[in-house]
């Protein structure tokens, strides 16, 4: 069984979300406790969808009548095998199948999905009462978590806009009217920061993970600064999309961990943050260095460092040490409105 956190719960409908079979026309009602469970998962930032063998129009109309339609992203209602529906949902939401949980009352449907996608967790709704205590679904409620479903809907608008945009890429980026804020982390940021270290693998320079308590301890030390980055644009907020943990001495600032959410890939946000750190280090007359540990999926972050002017200077065990070349011009992209912290002390 995979150990990763669940990012999306996919629900069957008949005798799972509701009691009864919709196509039989006798009327259905929500199963006891299901509404509260769906709402709690949503508050935790866990996405939800539908994979149901039903008439699509009738099923979506019933979800509207029951007042829960808006909880479900990219619902798939058809007579196709549910393994295919779940694969399509994961692709549409840009998540791996190992991050999906499927709830269905039919042992046959669960077996069909398990055979095609053994990495998907398949659950009988009879066990639904205990779901919220499962570790893969247990995470604190955060501001970003509560807004995650909304951010996915905004991302769909963004993607449709990008597909329809006919001009050069840089003009598209300017048209988004992006605003990037870099700030020293506060106690209110810690749960989201810890979540980012656990969930972000591709755009992650060293793969370090921290609990909220560990980050709180680091925040209290004078030799470390934890920075968080937030991004908004014309479509809404991306939320907290990045962090940098910087170790400090009188001669050197070392970026121990730098990561970005995949939601901002292609926006040059990482480059802008590194340019900010480079300018700040020059103002303090210290060297700016960075740790980088190669994984199977994070090569793009090495490219971000190289494009920002970092070069490898040493190897310390599994970690490469990169250093920012002095004297570079560190201009921010002109399509990013950048707000910075007053101090990094």
C-alpha positions in Angstrom: 0.0 0.0 0.0 1.5 3.4 -1.0 2.4 5.7 1.9 1.7 9.0 0.1 -1.1 11.3 1.3 -4.4 11.0 -0.6 -4.9 14.1 -2.8 -8.3 13.1 -4.2 -11.2 10.9 -3.0 -13.3 9.5 -5.9 -16.9 8.5 -4.9 -19.3 6.1 -6.4 -22.9 7.3 -6.1 -25.6 4.6 -5.8 -25.5 3.1 -2.3 -22.3 5.0 -1.6 -22.9 8.7 -1.6 -26.7 8.1 -1.4 -28.9 5.2 -0.4 -30.8 3.7 -3.4 -30.3 3.3 -7.1 -31.0 6.4 -9.1 -32.0 4.7 -12.3 -34.8 2.8 -10.5 -36.6 6.1 -10.0 -37.7 5.5 -6.4 -35.8 8.5 -5.1 -32.5 8.6 -3.2 -31.2 10.3 0.0 -27.8 10.9 1.3 -26.3 8.2 3.4 -26.0 9.1 7.1 -22.7 11.0 7.8 -21.7 11.4 4.1 -22.4 15.1 3.9 -20.2 15.8 7.0 -17.5 13.5 5.7 -17.4 15.2 2.3 -17.3 18.7 3.9 -14.5 17.7 6.3 -12.4 16.3 3.4 -13.0 19.5 1.5 -11.9 21.6 4.5 -8.7 19.6 4.7 -7.8 20.4 1.1 -8.5 16.9 -0.2 -10.1 17.1 -3.7 -13.1 15.0 -4.5 -14.7 13.6 -7.7 -17.2 11.1 -9.0 -16.9 7.8 -10.9 -20.4 6.4 -11.4 -22.2 4.2 -13.8 -25.3 6.3 -14.3 -27.0 8.7 -16.7 -24.8 11.8 -16.4 -27.6 14.4 -16.6 -29.7 12.7 -14.0 -26.8 12.1 -11.6 -25.6 15.7 -11.8 -29.1 17.0 -11.3 -29.5 14.8 -8.2 -26.2 16.1 -6.8 -27.5 19.6 -7.3 -30.8 18.8 -5.5 -28.9 17.3 -2.6 -26.7 20.5 -2.4 -23.3 18.8 -2.9 -22.6 19.2 -6.6 -20.0 21.9 -6.1 -17.7 19.7 -4.0 -16.9 17.4 -7.0 -14.3 18.3 -9.6 -14.4 16.8 -13.1 -17.1 14.2 -12.2 -17.1 11.2 -14.6 -20.5 9.6 -15.0 -20.8 7.0 -17.8 -21.1 3.3 -18.4 -17.4 2.8 -19.0 -15.2 0.7 -16.7 -14.4 2.7 -13.5 -10.7 2.0 -13.9 -10.8 4.2 -17.0 -12.9 6.9 -15.3 -10.4 7.1 -12.4 -7.4 7.3 -14.7 -9.1 10.1 -16.6 -9.9 12.0 -13.3 -6.3 11.7 -12.1 -5.0 13.0 -15.5 -7.5 15.9 -15.5 -6.5 16.9 -11.9 -2.8 16.3 -12.7 -2.2 13.9 -9.8 -0.7 10.4 -9.6 -2.9 7.4 -9.2 -1.1 6.6 -6.0 -2.7 9.7 -4.5 -6.3 8.6 -5.3 -8.7 6.8 -3.0 -11.8 5.2 -4.5 -15.0 4.5 -2.4 -17.6 2.1 -3.9 -20.1 -0.3 -2.4 -19.6 -2.9 -5.1 -16.9 -5.4 -4.5 -16.8 -6.1 -8.2 -16.0 -2.4 -9.1 -13.4 -2.2 -6.4 -11.7 -5.4 -7.7 -11.8 -4.1 -11.3 -10.1 -0.8 -10.2 -7.6 -2.6 -8.0 -6.6 -5.0 -10.9 -6.0 -2.1 -13.3 -4.5 0.4 -10.8 -3.1 -1.5 -7.8 -1.7 1.8 -6.5 -5.3 3.2 -5.9 -6.7 2.7 -2.4 -10.1 1.1 -2.7 -12.5 1.4 0.2 -15.9 -0.1 1.1 -18.3 2.7 2.2 -19.1 0.5 5.2 -15.7 1.7 6.5 -16.4 5.4 5.8 -17.0 6.2 9.5 -13.3 5.6 10.2 -11.9 7.4 7.1 -11.1 10.7 8.8 -8.7 8.9 11.2 -6.7 7.3 8.5 -3.2 8.8 8.3 -3.3 9.3 4.5 -6.3 11.5 5.0 -5.2 13.2 8.2 -3.9 16.7 7.9 -4.7 20.0 9.6 -7.2 22.5 8.2 -5.3 25.4 6.7 -6.3 28.5 4.7 -4.8 27.0 1.5 -6.5 23.7 2.2 -9.9 25.3 2.5 -9.3 27.1 -0.8 -7.8 24.1 -2.8 -11.0 23.2 -4.6 -11.5 26.8 -5.6 -7.9 27.1 -6.8 -8.3 24.1 -9.0 -11.4 25.7 -10.6 -9.4 28.9 -11.1 -6.6 26.9 -12.7 -9.0 25.5 -15.2 -10.1 29.0 -16.2 -6.4 29.9 -16.5 -5.6 27.0 -18.7 -8.6 27.7 -21.0 -7.4 31.3 -21.2 -3.8 30.2 -22.1 -5.1 27.8 -24.8 -7.0 30.7 -26.4 -4.2 33.2 -26.1 -2.6 33.8 -29.6 0.3 36.1 -28.7 3.9 35.4 -27.5 4.4 33.6 -24.2 5.8 36.7 -22.5 2.8 38.7 -23.4 0.5 36.0 -22.0 2.4 36.2 -18.8 2.1 40.0 -18.6 -1.7 39.6 -19.3 -2.0 37.5 -16.2 -1.1 40.5 -14.0 0.7 38.3 -11.5 1.7 39.5 -8.0 4.3 37.6 -6.1 4.8 38.2 -2.4 7.9 36.9 -0.5 7.7 37.1 3.3 9.3 35.8 6.4 7.1 32.9 7.7 4.8 33.5 10.6 3.4 30.8 13.0 0.3 30.8 10.9 2.3 29.7 7.8 3.8 26.6 9.5 1.2 24.0 8.7 1.1 24.9 5.0 4.9 25.1 4.9 5.2 21.7 6.4 2.6 20.4 4.0 4.6 21.8 1.0 7.7 19.9 2.2 5.7 16.7 2.3 3.8 17.0 -0.9 6.3 18.7 -3.3 8.7 16.4 -5.0 9.4 17.6 -8.6 10.2 21.3 -7.8 12.2 20.5 -4.7 15.9 21.1 -4.4 16.9 18.7 -1.6 13.8 16.6 -0.7 14.0 17.6 3.0 10.7 17.4 4.9 9.8 19.1 8.1 6.9 19.0 10.5 5.3 22.2 11.7 7.0 21.8 15.1 10.4 21.4 13.4 9.8 24.5 11.3 8.7 26.4 14.5 12.0 25.5 16.1 14.0 26.7 13.1 12.1 30.0 13.0 13.2 30.6 16.6 16.9 30.3 15.6 18.9 33.4 14.6 21.0 31.4 12.1 18.0 30.4 9.9 15.3 32.3 8.0 12.2 30.6 6.6 10.6 32.5 3.6 7.2 31.7 2.1 6.0 32.9 -1.3 2.4 33.6 -2.4 1.1 34.3 -5.9 -2.1 35.9 -7.3 -3.2 36.8 -10.8 -6.3 38.0 -12.6 -8.0 34.7 -12.0 -7.5 34.6 -8.2 -4.9 33.2 -5.8 -2.5 30.3 -6.1 -2.1 30.4 -2.4 1.3 29.7 -0.7 3.3 28.2 -3.5 6.9 28.2 -2.4 9.3 28.3 0.5 13.0 28.8 1.1 14.9 27.8 4.2 18.1 29.8 4.4 20.9 29.0 6.9 23.0 32.1 7.8 26.5 32.9 9.0 28.5 36.1 8.9 30.1 35.1 5.6 27.5 33.0 3.9 23.8 32.4 3.3 23.1 28.8 2.4 19.7 27.8 0.8 19.1 24.5 2.5 15.7 23.9 0.9 14.0 25.6 -1.9 10.7 24.3 -3.4 7.8 25.5 -5.5 4.4 24.2 -6.2 3.8 22.7 -9.6 0.9 25.2 -10.0 3.4 27.9 -10.9 5.6 25.9 -13.3 6.5 28.0 -16.3 5.9 31.4 -14.5 9.6 32.0 -13.6 8.6 32.5 -10.0 11.5 30.4 -8.7 14.0 32.6 -10.7 12.4 35.8 -9.2 12.8 34.5 -5.6 16.5 33.5 -6.3 17.1 37.0 -7.7 15.6 38.5 -4.6 17.9 36.4 -2.4 20.9 37.3 -4.5 20.2 41.0 -4.2 19.7 40.6 -0.4 23.0 38.7 0.0 24.9 41.3 -2.0 23.5 44.0 0.2 24.7 42.1 3.3 28.0 41.4 1.6 27.8 37.6 2.1 28.1 34.7 -0.3 24.9 33.0 -1.5 25.2 29.3 -1.8 22.7 26.5 -2.2 22.4 22.7 -1.5 21.1 20.5 -4.3 20.4 16.8 -4.1 19.5 15.1 -7.3 16.4 12.9 -7.4 14.6 11.2 -10.3 12.2 14.1 -10.7 13.8 17.4 -9.7 16.2 18.1 -12.5 14.1 21.2 -13.5 15.1 22.9 -10.2 18.8 22.4 -11.0 18.0 24.3 -14.3 16.3 27.1 -12.3 19.5 27.5 -10.2 21.8 27.5 -13.3 19.7 30.1 -15.1 19.8 32.3 -12.0 23.7 32.2 -12.1 24.6 29.3 -9.7 27.5 27.0 -10.4 28.6 23.8 -8.7 31.6 24.4 -6.4 31.7 21.3 -4.2 30.2 18.0 -3.3 29.3 17.1 0.3 28.1 13.5 0.3 24.9 13.2 -1.7 24.6 17.0 -1.9 26.1 19.4 -4.5 27.0 22.8 -3.3 26.1 25.6 -5.7 27.3 29.2 -5.5 25.9 32.3 -7.0 28.5 34.0 -9.3 29.2 37.5 -8.0 28.5 40.6 -10.1 25.5 39.3 -12.0 22.6 41.6 -12.8 19.5 40.3 -11.0 16.6 41.9 -12.7 13.1 40.6 -11.8 10.8 39.5 -14.7 8.9 42.6 -15.8 5.6 40.6 -15.8 5.8 39.9 -12.0 4.8 42.5 -9.5 7.1 41.6 -6.6 6.4 42.4 -2.9 9.3 41.7 -0.5 9.8 41.4 3.3 11.0 44.4 5.2 13.8 42.3 6.7 15.2 38.8 6.7 16.8 39.1 10.1 
